[in-house]
Amino acid sequence: MSQARRWAIDAASAAARVPAEGAEAAVWTVYGWAEVALGCAVLARPGAFAGLDQVIAGRGVRRGGIAAARLRALRAVAGPVPGYYPVAESPGPVPPVAESTWHLCAALAEFCDALPARRGYPRVPDRAADHLWWGEKYRPSARRGHLVVPGRPYTGLARRVWMRLPGHPAVLVDVPRRAPEPYRRVWRGIHEGAHLDHLAAGEGRPGSLTGPHPAEFGHGLLAAESYAMAVELVALLESSERGEGRVAGCLRDGIAERIGRLPGFPGRLRLTGRTLRRAAGHREPELAALPTLAATYVTGPLRLLAGDDLALPVRLRADLAGRWEALTRRWPAARRLMAVVRDVHADEVSDASPLFVVQ
């Protein structure tokens, strides 16, 4: 069996192991298969799509939500799409977003609104490699040597563009984005850069470069997005301190986007304050049936920064905690945010705990 086919089988199998059930699990699985299909297209090696086909044929997922359209379009790169591929139809209803998530959204929006609005915008060349270099100062565990590959043929077909491919610990598929340069710089240099640092952190393990990284799918993806969003929060405060107001503004808008694309937004939120008003302008159809994943972009970083135990490399956790703890000493808004997160967590633990009778 070729290395490319083995990689595709392992990646597609990992994509089907998701922390969800029913319709949400089906949509999430197909969402992950679309990311594997992007990797197969980038590899352009015989056998890659054959491995993906093998796994999809054996799973029997027939309706996969909106992501199925991306999956089918990427599969068409290699020829006619097999008839057993999922179609872009809803597999059914999914659970609502938890009440605690809306509570944390409100706290995060209040935190963003409390930060000063400043001007300032250093210019750098508008290239992915330069954006990654620029973002190093904001990434607590920044590394160099990430591989950037052209992605123009996949415009409109990609969501997650960071991945591990055979022989390459951390790959960024440089798919063009329709956004002003400052937003592209923040997205590549800080958010996607943090993901690449995460992938590269475990590259020394035996056999670690032959298959997908645990951070790419399922529970691992939730930890990865929690980490990358936590790096964004660190960068938000540090850019404010550096006087890079345009960068801080892009990061605040990014947080508003993550709140606004939650399924059921605005929930019980009152749209007061700049951040929640900005959130109202964002929707993401692919995440409408993925409440667990969508919520993680908001709740995951807050819980991680408050001390929750997530499956992260020790160095990444330590570097992140050190930067955030230093910032909380200087920013009262950050201390207030962490207090709310801990209160919400305590309430969840209390609600989930059984009642004991003391004799």
ChimeraX attribute file (.defattr): number of C-alpha atoms within 10 A of each C-alpha:
attribute: neighborCount
match mode: 1-to-1
recipient: residues
	/A:1	7
	/A:2	11
	/A:3	16
	/A:4	24
	/A:5	21
	/A:6	18
	/A:7	25
	/A:8	29
	/A:9	25
	/A:10	18
	/A:11	28
	/A:12	26
	/A:13	21
	/A:14	20
	/A:15	24
	/A:16	22
	/A:17	15
	/A:18	19
	/A:19	14
	/A:20	20
	/A:21	12
	/A:22	12
	/A:23	20
	/A:24	25
	/A:25	21
	/A:26	25
	/A:27	33
	/A:28	30
	/A:29	27
	/A:30	30
	/A:31	27
	/A:32	26
	/A:33	28
	/A:34	28
	/A:35	27
	/A:36	30
	/A:37	28
	/A:38	27
	/A:39	25
	/A:40	27
	/A:41	20
	/A:42	17
	/A:43	15
	/A:44	14
	/A:45	13
	/A:46	14
	/A:47	20
	/A:48	25
	/A:49	26
	/A:50	17
	/A:51	23
	/A:52	25
	/A:53	21
	/A:54	15
	/A:55	18
	/A:56	23
	/A:57	14
	/A:58	9
	/A:59	13
	/A:60	12
	/A:61	18
	/A:62	19
	/A:63	20
	/A:64	27
	/A:65	26
	/A:66	20
	/A:67	29
	/A:68	26
	/A:69	19
	/A:70	23
	/A:71	27
	/A:72	21
	/A:73	18
	/A:74	24
	/A:75	22
	/A:76	14
	/A:77	17
	/A:78	15
	/A:79	9
	/A:80	10
	/A:81	15
	/A:82	13
	/A:83	9
	/A:84	14
	/A:85	21
	/A:86	23
	/A:87	20
	/A:88	19
	/A:89	15
	/A:90	18
	/A:91	19
	/A:92	14
	/A:93	10
	/A:94	20
	/A:95	15
	/A:96	15
	/A:97	18
	/A:98	12
	/A:99	11
	/A:100	15
	/A:101	19
	/A:102	21
	/A:103	17
	/A:104	21
	/A:105	25
	/A:106	20
	/A:107	19
	/A:108	26
	/A:109	22
	/A:110	19
	/A:111	19
	/A:112	26
	/A:113	16
	/A:114	13
	/A:115	17
	/A:116	14
	/A:117	13
	/A:118	17
	/A:119	13
	/A:120	14
	/A:121	13
	/A:122	11
	/A:123	10
	/A:124	13
	/A:125	11
	/A:126	12
	/A:127	14
	/A:128	23
	/A:129	18
	/A:130	14
	/A:131	22
	/A:132	27
	/A:133	18
	/A:134	21
	/A:135	21
	/A:136	18
	/A:137	15
	/A:138	24
	/A:139	26
	/A:140	22
	/A:141	19
	/A:142	21
	/A:143	17
	/A:144	14
	/A:145	12
	/A:146	18
	/A:147	16
	/A:148	15
	/A:149	13
	/A:150	13
	/A:151	18
	/A:152	13
	/A:153	13
	/A:154	19
	/A:155	13
	/A:156	12
	/A:157	21
	/A:158	20
	/A:159	16
	/A:160	16
	/A:161	17
	/A:162	23
	/A:163	22
	/A:164	27
	/A:165	22
	/A:166	18
	/A:167	12
	/A:168	17
	/A:169	26
	/A:170	26
	/A:171	21
	/A:172	23
	/A:173	21
	/A:174	22
	/A:175	19
	/A:176	16
	/A:177	13
	/A:178	10
	/A:179	9
	/A:180	9
	/A:181	16
	/A:182	20
	/A:183	19
	/A:184	19
	/A:185	26
	/A:186	24
	/A:187	22
	/A:188	27
	/A:189	24
	/A:190	28
	/A:191	24
	/A:192	22
	/A:193	32
	/A:194	32
	/A:195	27
	/A:196	28
	/A:197	23
	/A:198	25
	/A:199	25
	/A:200	23
	/A:201	20
	/A:202	16
	/A:203	16
	/A:204	10
	/A:205	8
	/A:206	8
	/A:207	10
	/A:208	17
	/A:209	20
	/A:210	18
	/A:211	21
	/A:212	24
	/A:213	23
	/A:214	19
	/A:215	20
	/A:216	25
	/A:217	27
	/A:218	21
	/A:219	17
	/A:220	17
	/A:221	19
	/A:222	24
	/A:223	24
	/A:224	27
	/A:225	24
	/A:226	24
	/A:227	28
	/A:228	24
	/A:229	29
	/A:230	27
	/A:231	25
	/A:232	25
	/A:233	23
	/A:234	23
	/A:235	25
	/A:236	23
	/A:237	22
	/A:238	19
	/A:239	21
	/A:240	20
	/A:241	15
	/A:242	12
	/A:243	17
	/A:244	18
	/A:245	20
	/A:246	19
	/A:247	25
	/A:248	30
	/A:249	22
	/A:250	19
	/A:251	26
	/A:252	22
	/A:253	19
	/A:254	20
	/A:255	25
	/A:256	25
	/A:257	20
	/A:258	20
	/A:259	31
	/A:260	24
	/A:261	23
	/A:262	32
	/A:263	24
	/A:264	12
	/A:265	17
	/A:266	17
	/A:267	15
	/A:268	11
	/A:269	12
	/A:270	10
	/A:271	14
	/A:272	12
	/A:273	14
	/A:274	15
	/A:275	25
	/A:276	26
	/A:277	15
	/A:278	19
	/A:279	23
	/A:280	16
	/A:281	11
	/A:282	15
	/A:283	17
	/A:284	14
	/A:285	13
	/A:286	18
	/A:287	21
	/A:288	21
	/A:289	28
	/A:290	24
	/A:291	21
	/A:292	22
	/A:293	22
	/A:294	24
	/A:295	24
	/A:296	22
	/A:297	23
	/A:298	24
	/A:299	23
	/A:300	25
	/A:301	24
	/A:302	25
	/A:303	21
	/A:304	19
	/A:305	22
	/A:306	19
	/A:307	13
	/A:308	13
	/A:309	11
	/A:310	17
	/A:311	15
	/A:312	17
	/A:313	12
	/A:314	9
	/A:315	13
	/A:316	18
	/A:317	19
	/A:318	14
	/A:319	14
	/A:320	19
	/A:321	19
	/A:322	11
	/A:323	17
	/A:324	22
	/A:325	16
	/A:326	11
	/A:327	17
	/A:328	17
	/A:329	10
	/A:330	12
	/A:331	13
	/A:332	13
	/A:333	17
	/A:334	21
	/A:335	16
	/A:336	14
	/A:337	20
	/A:338	21
	/A:339	14
	/A:340	17
	/A:341	22
	/A:342	16
	/A:343	11
	/A:344	17
	/A:345	16
	/A:346	12
	/A:347	13
	/A:348	12
	/A:349	11
	/A:350	11
	/A:351	10
	/A:352	9
	/A:353	9
	/A:354	8
	/A:355	8
	/A:356	6
	/A:357	5
	/A:358	4
	/A:359	3
